[in-house]
Amino acid sequence: TGVSKGVVLTNDSLNAVSANFDDAGIRHEPGDKFLNFLPVGVSYGIACGIHMGFTMTVTNVLIPNFKPDRFAELIIKHKPNHVIGVPVFYENLMNSPRVKNMDLSFLSTTAAGGDSATSGFEEKLQAFFTSHGMKGYGMSEVSSAVAFGVQNIHRKGSAGVPCVHSVIAAFEPGTTNELPIGVTGELCIAGPTLMKEYLYEPEETANVMWTHPDGKVWVHSGDLGHVDEDGYVYIEGRIKRAIVRFDGHKSYPAQLEAVVNAHSSIANCCVIAVKDRSHEQGSWPLVIVELTEAAKGTDEQVKAEVLEMCRTHVEDRSQPVGVVTIDKVPITNLGKNDYIALTKEYGDYDYT
């Protein structure tokens, strides 16, 4: 979803990821089975999928050629105790008739990360599993996860709390000015999991890793969010994914997606920017949805209900110009919604 860069991790940063989770008291036993289909070429896969699993002495079931629509099949076959994936994989699992009445109590940890897990998705996931799954927040530049919510460490809509050895705070974008509790800004991270650098990219490294007045090196994530009074971290969108209206008002796709994904007939949702047809500049949000199998054929009804939900729960200036239903929301090879592909296809959408 961005320009490719090599992220240089170290022995220390990878070990710090394991320490973050081990010291947090996540329950695991030697011999527990971990279903691992994360690509090992990204930090999420190498840190959480390979290194952390081995340091926790669990049995690592490697799936080298994973396809998201096989998720339910692999859960049934291997009956793992621990799974780490991205939200779209769990959407596929919840929509699979093969596990509708299956006892899934063997799953101890079901972690969602790598992409935004909206509050609507979260409600569906909690209704599907008998106990809370695990959710987290992180990025390649900090060796994967630096915040998590699991078991009793949980607050609706949040990504959990900072890991034991990591620090997360919101700063005024483009500065080192820390913002008060509850105020939205750019989320920045400090601690032992930080990368060493971008490979052969000193200028790009300097753009992301800043030494603040407190003497700590902080990674500037590019993510908008805030931290509440109890330390829970909330993700509100990407700075670069802001949809800017003709009058300069900014709205963030993640906020709209959180509302839309709460609809019971939505299997997946992606909000993109489409050209403003009434002004020389600016864009409007367009909601693109994939319906559940049970909702197929009710497109017009669902569109009307989604627009009504937006009118009720979204401020006037961030209202979408329309809702488009498609058979399948495309995803990247890392399991994220491919908003770039959707923008190429629907960016000139005529909503008039």
Secondary structure, 3 states (H helix, E strand, C coil): CCCCCCEECCHHHHHHHHHHHHCCCCCCCCCCEEEECCCCCCHHHHHHHHHHHHHCCCEEEECCCCCHHHHHHHHHHHCCCEEEECHHHHHHHHCCHHHCCCCCCCCCEEEECCCCCCHHHHHHHHHHCCCCCEEEEEEHHHCEEEEEEECCECCCCCCCEECCCCEEEEECCCCCCECCCCCCEEEEEECCCCCCEECCCHHHHHHHEEECCCCCEEEEEEEEEEECCCCCEEEEEECCCCEECCCCCEECHHHHHHHHCCCCCEEEEEEEEEECCCCCCCEEEEEEEEECHHHCCCHHHHHHHHHHHHHHHCCHHHCCCCEEEECCCCECCCCCECHHHHHHHHCCCCCC
